[in-house]
Amino acid sequence: MDPSLIRTVSDAAQAMGVPLRHRELALLATYHRELLLWNEKINLVSVKSALDIPIKHVIDSLTIAPFITNRYAKVLDIGSGAGFPGIPLKIVLNELHVFLLEASRKKSSFLKHIIRSLNLAGTIVIHDRAERLMQGETYREYFDTVISRATLKLPVLIRMGAHFLNPNGFLIAMKGKNPDAELNDAENLPERAVFPSVSIHEIRLPVTGDFRKIVIYKKLS
């Protein structure tokens, strides 16, 4: 990541109330470099402009950092792909225990590589499908926070959150500008009973001005 992009990321994060130190910027720069190198061999992310990874992936991932109030939380990132949002969150909130759930073998290999390259202790890759994990008891009510970034529809995500989240845990769905149809579809689910409250936060990304909505459910105690 060239110096101008590093400044762009730093300024954008600062604008969102997530100031980045030199260590975090250096790790994000290495992550960016390795992602571009691997992206030449396997399809990790779509890159149409120089700002796509720094803003539409890294900064977008960090929009939820202010909503993770337990700095020691066990966090499950469902459908992590190239590591968004789990890797940027771990870089910035380094005391989190982050579990990256990814079904693709190639993407899982990249995630393991980047964890080693950045020395991200307390970060684990689970190469599996969420639906298969739900058939067992290992991760039932294990996590404090479950996150999905535009990977799953809300009804599916709520069912998974009901299984994976411990009581009082938070389900965070990162959505586009208008998730109203998904919100309506989720209202009548049986599992919705364990998520009686929902908060919705509208975010506008710095630089690009793209709108996002963050949907947060809290599980009953």
Secondary structure, 3 states (H helix, E strand, C coil): CCHHHHHHHHHHHHHCCCCCCHHHHHHHHHHHHHHHHHHCCCCCCCCCCCCHHHHHHHHHHHCCHHHCCCCCCEEEEECCCCCCCHHHHHHHCCCCEEEEEECCHHHHHHHHHHHHHHCCCCEEEEECCHHHHCCCCCCCCCEEEEEEECCCCHHHHHHHHHHHEEEEEEEEEEECCCCHHHHHHHCCCHHHHHCCEEEEEEEECCCCCCEEEEEEEECCC
